Amino acid sequence: MQYVSTRGDAPPIGFIDAVLAGLAPDGGLYVPQTWPVLTREEIAGFAGKPYAEVAADILGRFAGDAFSREDLLDMTSEAYASFTHAAVTPLRQLDSGLWLLELFHGPTLAFKDVAMQLLSRLYERALAAKKRTLTIVCATSGDTGGAAVEALRGRANLRLVVLFPHGRISEVQRRFMTTAADANVRCLAIDGTFDDCQSIVKAMFQAQGFRQAVDLSGVNSINWARIAAQVVYYFTAGVALGAPHRPVSFTVPTGNFGDAFAGYVARQMGLPIETIVVATNSNDILARAIEDGRYARGPVCATQSPAMDIQIASNFERLYFEVVQRDGLETSRAMRAFAETGSIDLPPRALAQIREVFAGAGVNEADTARAIVSTLNETGELVDPHTAVALAAVYRKGLGKGGAPMIVLSTAHAAKFPEAVSAAAGVEPRLPRSAQGLAGKPERIDRLPADAEAVQAYIRDFAQG
Ligand SMILES: *Cc1c(COP(=O)(O)O)cnc(C)c1O
């Protein structure tokens, strides 16, 4: 299986090289040259299989001959043994046609663990073969950072630097990153927004000298392995609710569009998905793009669902590439225009293709809080504010009452956002036992301005020291 860049100006490379590279040298994102397609029988065969086995099968379709089936199964078994629920990503029914897909049973209580636990094992195997030490840099809106620290701390041949927007994440999110005592991990509080952190990271990938000096790699959802790992739970959930014999739909709380794009990939691979609802908070660039055809960024505002306080959704580039018939030149032109002017109009045919799969829904703060309360009152479930954004979209559109089963991705445990949850519902969510030691541990944080050069100098020091 070969990987091509969405900007059409980088040579195709294999799975391992795409994983180690993160971003393509032309600034684009890697995607498989063709989508692997599963037969109905293969999809039906996932029913009742352990999660790790389905994951090894799906990963195998993307990895080609990079890893043996045994290696893949070793990695997925080890990765998902770190989850506290035996089903890894269990479904919970809320209404006649409405389910929550609980993605938060990993070590840092958010869905980022699903991909990161696997990615760290992919890195370790790939690097052991290549005898290299990588510097992994990660921009986080709160949850990716913790998941990356937990997955990569103490691992050989890897160092990790996490950039997060100072003061814009929850205390529990921060502590999952900053309490790691391992020498291969650094946490950097940046005076700026998540978009600033992400731009600083993207600039590093384009600075060729720096990139080589520190042997840079990235674990943001620009990394293809993240998306590939997230495709798995679309299949397990879909099959549990009747696919491939009947279609299913998903509602996805969305920020950087990685998770929602994984749903698109599952559909390309043959899973019958009727609709993917892209639910955003008031940082609604994606919901607006789908609704009115203009992809236009606005100012970032802080919300109860900070992991989605994003106005530049990296993975939208992968979808754009798809709906312009994989024209790399056109994708490159459009992304440059967006970077320069802050907005682009989607070509009518591209927009029509997007709307065949996706619907958009922007949700405000009051409706998010109301969704926490009404879900608690009607079902007894205490949901986190990100999940609540998706549920608010479902309630507003009257979905989940008939037709294709509606599966809402529940992306974090309520106890990761106790301030927002108790303000809305008057109930204090309890941290699971596995996370209760966090509060007492000392934190290690460095702080820098939102300045690409200062951050690069810091990372050079770390890599050489
Ligand atoms: C990262 C995150 C999201 C958004 O996922 P994307 O792949 O960036 O769209 C939603 N909810 C939570 C809890 C997250 O951590």
The ligand as an SDF file (V2000), in Angstrom:
LIG
                    3D

 15 15  0  0  0  0  0  0  0  0999 V2000
  -10.0530   15.8450   19.9000 C   0  0  0  0  0  0  0  0  0  0  0  0
  -11.4320   15.7970   20.4500 C   0  0  0  0  0  0  0  0  0  0  0  0
  -12.5600   16.0190   19.6480 C   0  0  0  0  0  0  0  0  0  0  0  0
  -12.4400   16.4270   18.1900 C   0  0  0  0  0  0  0  0  0  0  0  0
  -11.9180   15.4140   17.3870 O   0  0  0  0  0  0  0  0  0  0  0  0
  -11.3060   15.7890   15.9350 P   0  0  0  0  0  0  0  0  0  0  0  0
  -10.7710   14.5140   15.4220 O   0  0  0  0  0  0  0  0  0  0  0  0
  -10.2510   16.8160   16.1870 O   0  0  0  0  0  0  0  0  0  0  0  0
  -12.4340   16.3370   15.1470 O   0  0  0  0  0  0  0  0  0  0  0  0
  -13.8100   15.8570   20.2100 C   0  0  0  0  0  0  0  0  0  0  0  0
  -13.9600   15.5320   21.5070 N   0  0  0  0  0  0  0  0  0  0  0  0
  -12.9090   15.3390   22.3330 C   0  0  0  0  0  0  0  0  0  0  0  0
  -13.1510   15.0020   23.7580 C   0  0  0  0  0  0  0  0  0  0  0  0
  -11.6140   15.4510   21.8280 C   0  0  0  0  0  0  0  0  0  0  0  0
  -10.5680   15.2420   22.6450 O   0  0  0  0  0  0  0  0  0  0  0  0
  1  2  1  0
  2  3  1  0
  2 14  2  0
  3  4  1  0
  3 10  2  0
  4  5  1  0
  5  6  1  0
  6  7  2  0
  6  8  1  0
  6  9  1  0
 10 11  1  0
 11 12  2  0
 12 13  1  0
 12 14  1  0
 14 15  1  0
M  END
$$$$
